[in-house]
Amino acid sequence: MDKKDIYLYIKSIKGISSITLGKIIDEVGSIEEIVKLNEKDIYNLKNISLNIKENLVKYISRFNLDEIKETLYKESIQYICIEDEEYPKNLKNIYNPPLLLFYKGDLSIINNSLNIAMVGSRKPTSYGIYCAERFSYELSEKNVNIVSGIALGIDSCCHRGCMKGKSKTIAVLASPLNNIRPSSNSVIAHEILEDGGVILSEYNLNHPVTRGNFPQRNRIISGISDGVVVVEAAEKSGALITADLALDQGKNVFAIPGNINSKMSKGCHKIIKEGAKLIENIEDILDEYSNAGFNNKISIEYDIKDLNDLSNESLKIIHAIKDNGILQINEICDNTGMDIKMVNSIINELLLKDLVVEMNNKMYSIN
């Protein structure tokens, strides 16, 4: 049985949250050991409630895994566990990461691009709608994926703005994939999949939708992302919860300023006062990532005038760095097939022309 199947098997038992399952794994050593436990072993588990122990004893040998998998297959839903290589890398590092994710679409886009979350009010102003659509579209044109919660208002505007650009959008649900909430957003969910994006949830089919699901969903939105933009939000808003989670996870937090007389700007102004970066354009966002190992994930445009006078060898080095983001001298040699003496000479010329910049440890990036 695959590890992800064992996770699916155990997580299908009532009351087994990610935190509870994590405690059991820590005690017994691995997910595989859980299915080997006998009744006595289960009742001897530490820091687990009696109710959960009883559910484990009752169901651990009775679940029909094939039936569960068949139901998911009929709904075109795939699943992945935290131990799989394809699991979102950023998400592994947060507190209480979901041990199992259910998804539709292309999950690989999460690990292959810069991901920026954009969140905000469910009742935005026309200004908020304009900013959501503009920023998400312009970021998408730079090959930046947009992550949001497929809610009404700002979330939906951000998903749609992204789909107008080059990149893909990632929608994180607070409900199972067979019960998209609000139901009116089933249309945009379909559009996201048609566009090559992905929708995902930590909740299995028919899991109840409660108010507690939404802050839990928000930790995934910020966890997947490399930074969070609050577009427009009231002073008490779920979007600010996502921003707080992003700070706890060590992510950048950005906020778009608004009208000082608008209640929908109070939340953004609050977090700007607390240290969120005020942004007026996407360059204010991209500047935070351009020299931090993300160049290979961001579409970099070049002024053709700057390249017209370059030799073929210089262009070869420029494109090698562009394609890989940041390279050391020996890596440039490997990528271009040129000897180190020539590479050093050309790099010095490119530094003088401000076309490349030297970073720590003799690493070079496009300027």
C-alpha positions as CSV (number, residue, x, y, z in Angstrom):
1,M,0.0,0.0,0.0
2,D,1.4,3.4,-1.0
3,K,2.1,5.9,1.8
4,K,-0.5,8.3,0.5
5,D,-3.1,5.5,0.5
6,I,-2.3,4.8,4.2
7,Y,-2.7,8.5,4.9
8,L,-6.1,8.4,3.1
9,Y,-7.1,5.3,5.0
10,I,-6.3,6.7,8.4
11,K,-7.6,10.2,7.7
12,S,-10.9,8.7,6.7
13,I,-11.5,7.7,10.3
14,K,-13.7,10.2,12.2
15,G,-11.8,12.6,14.4
16,I,-8.3,12.1,13.0
17,S,-7.0,15.6,12.4
18,S,-3.6,16.4,11.0
19,I,-2.4,17.3,14.5
20,T,-3.7,14.0,16.0
21,L,-2.3,11.9,13.2
22,G,1.0,13.7,13.6
23,K,1.1,12.8,17.4
24,I,0.4,9.1,16.6
25,I,3.1,9.0,13.9
26,D,5.6,10.6,16.4
27,E,4.8,7.9,18.9
28,V,4.8,4.8,16.7
29,G,7.5,5.9,14.2
30,S,5.8,6.0,10.8
31,I,2.5,6.1,9.1
32,E,2.9,2.4,8.1
33,E,3.2,1.3,11.7
34,I,-0.3,2.7,12.6
35,V,-2.1,0.0,10.5
36,K,-0.2,-2.7,12.3
37,L,-1.4,-1.6,15.8
38,N,-3.6,-4.0,17.7
39,E,-6.4,-3.0,20.1
40,K,-4.1,-3.0,23.1
41,D,-1.5,-0.9,21.3
42,I,-4.2,1.7,20.3
43,Y,-5.5,2.1,23.8
44,N,-1.9,2.5,25.1
45,L,-1.3,5.5,22.8
46,K,-0.4,8.7,24.7
47,N,-2.0,12.1,24.5
48,I,-4.9,10.8,22.3
49,S,-8.5,11.1,23.5
50,L,-10.5,8.0,24.4
51,N,-13.0,8.8,21.7
52,I,-10.4,8.8,18.9
53,K,-8.9,5.5,20.3
54,E,-12.3,3.9,20.1
55,N,-12.8,5.1,16.6
56,L,-9.4,3.7,15.6
57,V,-10.3,0.3,17.2
58,K,-13.7,0.4,15.5
59,Y,-12.7,1.4,12.0
60,I,-9.0,0.7,11.4
61,S,-9.6,-2.8,10.1
62,R,-13.0,-2.1,8.5
63,F,-12.5,0.7,6.0
64,N,-12.8,-0.3,2.3
65,L,-9.9,1.7,0.8
66,D,-10.8,0.7,-2.7
67,E,-14.3,2.1,-2.3
68,I,-12.9,5.4,-1.0
69,K,-10.4,5.6,-3.9
70,E,-13.2,4.7,-6.4
71,T,-15.4,7.5,-5.1
72,L,-12.5,10.0,-5.5
73,Y,-11.8,8.7,-9.0
74,K,-15.4,9.2,-10.1
75,E,-15.1,12.8,-9.0
76,S,-11.8,13.2,-10.9
77,I,-10.1,14.1,-7.6
78,Q,-6.4,13.2,-6.9
79,Y,-4.6,13.2,-3.6
80,I,-1.1,13.5,-2.3
81,C,0.5,13.1,1.1
82,I,3.2,15.2,2.8
83,E,5.8,12.5,2.2
84,D,5.4,12.7,-1.6
85,E,8.0,14.5,-3.6
86,E,5.3,16.5,-5.5
87,Y,3.9,17.9,-2.3
88,P,4.1,21.7,-2.2
89,K,7.6,22.5,-0.8
90,N,6.6,25.8,0.9
91,L,3.7,24.1,2.7
92,K,5.9,21.4,4.3
93,N,7.6,24.1,6.4
94,I,4.6,25.6,8.2
95,Y,3.1,24.7,11.6
96,N,0.5,21.9,11.3
97,P,0.8,21.3,7.5
98,P,-2.0,19.3,6.0
99,L,-0.8,15.7,5.9
100,L,-3.1,14.9,2.9
101,L,-4.2,17.2,0.1
102,F,-7.0,16.6,-2.4
103,Y,-6.8,18.4,-5.7
104,K,-7.9,18.8,-9.3
105,G,-5.6,20.2,-12.0
106,D,-1.9,20.6,-12.3
107,L,-0.3,20.5,-8.9
108,S,3.2,20.8,-10.3
109,I,2.7,24.5,-11.0
110,I,3.0,25.2,-7.3
111,N,6.6,24.1,-7.0
112,N,7.7,25.5,-10.4
113,S,6.8,29.2,-10.0
114,L,6.9,32.2,-7.7
115,N,3.5,32.1,-5.9
116,I,1.9,35.3,-4.5
117,A,-1.3,35.1,-2.5
118,M,-3.8,37.9,-2.9
119,V,-6.7,38.2,-0.5
120,G,-9.3,40.7,0.6
121,S,-12.9,41.6,1.3
122,R,-15.9,39.7,0.1
123,K,-17.6,43.0,-0.4
124,P,-15.0,45.1,-2.2
125,T,-15.4,48.6,-3.6
126,S,-14.9,49.4,-7.2
127,Y,-11.3,50.5,-6.3
128,G,-10.6,47.2,-4.7
129,I,-11.9,45.3,-7.7
130,Y,-9.7,47.4,-10.0
131,C,-6.6,46.8,-7.9
132,A,-7.3,43.1,-7.6
133,E,-7.7,42.6,-11.3
134,R,-4.8,44.9,-12.3
135,F,-2.2,43.5,-9.9
136,S,-3.1,39.9,-10.4
137,Y,-3.0,40.3,-14.2
138,E,0.3,42.2,-14.2
139,L,1.9,39.6,-11.9
140,S,0.6,36.8,-14.1
141,E,2.3,38.5,-17.1
142,K,5.6,38.1,-15.2
143,N,5.0,34.3,-14.7
144,V,3.9,34.7,-11.1
145,N,1.1,32.4,-9.9
146,I,-1.7,33.9,-7.9
147,V,-3.0,32.0,-4.9
148,S,-6.4,32.8,-3.3
149,G,-9.4,31.3,-1.6
150,I,-12.0,31.3,-4.4
151,A,-14.4,33.3,-2.2
152,L,-16.7,36.0,-3.5
153,G,-15.2,39.5,-4.0
154,I,-11.5,40.1,-4.1
155,D,-10.5,36.4,-4.2
156,S,-12.6,35.8,-7.4
157,C,-11.3,39.0,-9.0
158,C,-7.7,37.9,-8.4
159,H,-8.3,34.4,-9.9
160,R,-9.9,36.0,-13.0
161,G,-7.2,38.6,-13.4
162,C,-4.5,35.9,-13.2
163,M,-6.2,33.9,-15.9
164,K,-6.1,36.8,-18.3
165,G,-2.3,36.7,-18.1
166,K,0.4,34.1,-18.8
167,S,0.6,32.4,-15.4
168,K,-1.8,30.1,-13.5
169,T,-4.0,30.5,-10.5
170,I,-4.2,28.3,-7.4
171,A,-7.5,28.1,-5.5
172,V,-7.6,26.8,-1.9
173,L,-11.0,25.7,-0.7
174,A,-12.4,25.6,2.9
175,S,-14.7,22.8,1.8
176,P,-14.3,19.5,0.0
177,L,-13.8,19.6,-3.8
178,N,-17.2,18.0,-4.4
179,N,-18.9,20.9,-2.5
180,I,-17.4,24.2,-3.6
181,R,-18.5,27.0,-1.4
182,P,-20.0,29.4,-2.3
183,S,-21.7,27.2,-4.9
184,S,-21.9,30.1,-7.3
185,N,-18.1,29.8,-7.6
186,S,-18.3,26.4,-9.2
187,V,-18.1,28.3,-12.5
188,I,-14.8,30.0,-11.7
189,A,-13.5,26.7,-10.4
190,H,-14.2,25.1,-13.8
191,E,-12.5,28.1,-15.5
192,I,-9.4,27.7,-13.3
193,L,-9.0,24.0,-14.3
194,E,-9.7,24.8,-18.0
195,D,-6.9,27.4,-17.8
196,G,-4.4,24.9,-16.4
197,G,-4.6,25.9,-12.8
198,V,-5.3,23.9,-9.7
199,I,-7.9,23.8,-7.0
200,L,-7.1,22.0,-3.7
201,S,-8.4,21.3,-0.2
202,E,-7.3,19.3,2.8
203,Y,-10.9,18.0,3.3
204,N,-12.0,14.7,2.0
205,L,-15.3,14.2,0.1
206,N,-18.4,15.2,2.1
207,H,-16.5,16.7,5.0
208,P,-18.7,19.1,6.8
209,V,-18.2,22.8,6.1
210,T,-17.9,24.8,9.4
211,R,-16.7,28.3,10.2
212,G,-13.5,26.8,11.6
213,N,-12.5,25.5,8.1
214,F,-11.9,29.0,6.9
215,P,-8.9,30.1,9.1
216,Q,-7.5,26.6,8.6
217,R,-7.8,27.2,4.8
218,N,-6.0,30.5,5.2
219,R,-2.8,28.8,6.7
220,I,-2.6,26.8,3.4
221,I,-3.1,29.9,1.2
222,S,-0.2,31.7,3.0
223,G,1.8,28.4,3.4
224,I,1.9,27.7,-0.4
225,S,2.8,31.3,-1.2
226,D,6.1,33.2,-1.2
227,G,4.3,36.3,0.0
228,V,0.8,37.7,0.7
229,V,-0.9,40.8,-0.7
230,V,-3.9,42.3,1.1
231,V,-5.8,44.1,-1.6
232,E,-8.6,45.6,0.4
233,A,-9.9,44.7,3.8
234,A,-11.9,46.0,6.7
235,E,-10.2,46.4,10.1
236,K,-11.6,43.0,11.2
237,S,-11.2,40.7,8.2
238,G,-10.3,37.1,7.4
239,A,-7.7,38.6,5.0
240,L,-5.8,39.9,8.0
241,I,-5.7,36.5,9.5
242,T,-4.0,35.3,6.4
243,A,-1.5,38.2,6.7
244,D,-0.8,37.2,10.3
245,L,-0.2,33.6,9.3
246,A,2.1,34.7,6.6
247,L,4.2,36.7,9.1
248,D,4.3,33.6,11.4
249,Q,5.5,31.6,8.5
250,G,8.3,34.1,7.7
251,K,6.7,35.3,4.4
252,N,6.6,38.9,3.0
253,V,3.3,40.8,3.6
254,F,2.2,43.6,1.2
255,A,-0.8,45.9,1.4
256,I,-2.4,48.2,-1.2
257,P,-3.3,51.6,0.4
258,G,-6.7,53.0,-0.1
259,N,-9.0,55.9,0.6
260,I,-8.6,57.1,4.2
261,N,-12.4,57.6,4.5
262,S,-13.2,54.0,3.3
263,K,-13.9,51.3,5.9
264,M,-12.6,48.8,3.3
265,S,-9.1,50.4,3.6
266,K,-8.8,50.3,7.3
267,G,-7.3,46.8,7.4
268,C,-4.7,47.6,4.8
269,H,-3.7,50.8,6.6
270,K,-3.5,48.9,9.9
271,I,-1.0,46.3,8.7
272,I,1.0,49.0,6.9
273,K,1.4,50.8,10.2
274,E,2.5,47.4,11.7
275,G,5.2,46.9,9.1
276,A,3.5,45.5,5.9
277,K,5.1,46.9,2.8
278,L,3.0,49.5,1.1
279,I,2.8,48.7,-2.6
280,E,1.8,51.0,-5.5
281,N,2.8,48.7,-8.4
282,I,4.0,45.1,-9.0
283,E,7.6,46.3,-9.0
284,D,7.3,47.0,-5.3
285,I,6.5,43.2,-4.9
286,L,9.0,41.8,-7.4
287,D,11.9,43.9,-5.9
288,E,11.6,41.7,-2.8
289,Y,12.3,38.6,-4.9
290,S,14.5,39.6,-7.8
291,N,17.7,39.0,-5.9
292,A,16.6,36.2,-3.6
293,G,16.9,33.2,-5.8
294,F,13.5,33.7,-7.6
295,N,14.9,35.2,-10.9
296,N,14.4,31.9,-12.6
297,K,10.7,32.0,-11.7
298,I,10.0,35.6,-12.7
299,S,9.7,36.7,-16.3
300,I,12.6,39.1,-16.9
301,E,12.2,41.6,-19.8
302,Y,15.2,43.1,-21.5
303,D,15.7,46.3,-23.3
304,I,16.9,45.3,-26.8
305,K,19.1,48.4,-27.0
306,D,21.1,47.1,-24.1
307,L,21.9,43.9,-25.9
308,N,22.4,45.1,-29.5
309,D,26.2,45.7,-29.0
310,L,26.9,42.4,-27.2
311,S,28.9,39.6,-28.7
312,N,27.5,36.2,-29.2
313,E,29.5,34.9,-26.2
314,S,28.1,37.7,-24.0
315,L,24.5,36.9,-25.1
316,K,25.2,33.3,-24.3
317,I,26.1,34.2,-20.8
318,I,23.1,36.6,-20.4
319,H,20.7,33.8,-21.5
320,A,22.3,31.2,-19.3
321,I,21.8,33.4,-16.2
322,K,18.3,34.3,-17.3
323,D,17.3,30.7,-17.7
324,N,18.8,29.6,-14.4
325,G,18.2,32.7,-12.2
326,I,21.5,32.9,-10.3
327,L,24.8,31.2,-11.4
328,Q,28.4,30.9,-10.1
329,I,31.3,31.2,-12.6
330,N,31.8,27.4,-12.9
331,E,28.0,27.0,-13.5
332,I,28.2,29.6,-16.2
333,C,31.0,27.7,-17.8
334,D,29.0,24.5,-17.7
335,N,25.9,26.1,-19.2
336,T,27.8,27.9,-22.0
337,G,30.7,25.5,-22.8
338,M,33.1,28.4,-22.5
339,D,36.4,28.3,-20.5
340,I,36.7,30.1,-17.2
341,K,39.1,32.8,-18.4
342,M,36.7,33.9,-21.2
343,V,33.7,33.9,-18.8
344,N,35.6,36.0,-16.2
345,S,36.5,38.5,-18.9
346,I,33.0,38.8,-20.2
347,I,31.4,38.9,-16.8
348,N,33.6,41.9,-15.9
349,E,32.3,43.7,-19.1
350,L,28.7,42.9,-18.2
351,L,29.2,44.2,-14.7
352,L,30.6,47.5,-16.1
353,K,27.5,47.8,-18.3
354,D,25.2,47.1,-15.3
355,L,23.7,44.1,-17.2
356,V,24.5,41.7,-14.4
357,V,25.1,42.1,-10.7
358,E,27.5,40.2,-8.4
359,M,26.0,38.7,-5.3
360,N,27.5,36.8,-2.4
361,N,29.9,33.9,-3.0
362,K,30.7,35.1,-6.5
363,M,27.2,34.5,-7.8
364,Y,25.8,36.5,-10.7
365,S,22.2,37.6,-11.5
366,I,20.6,39.7,-14.2
367,N,20.4,43.3,-13.1
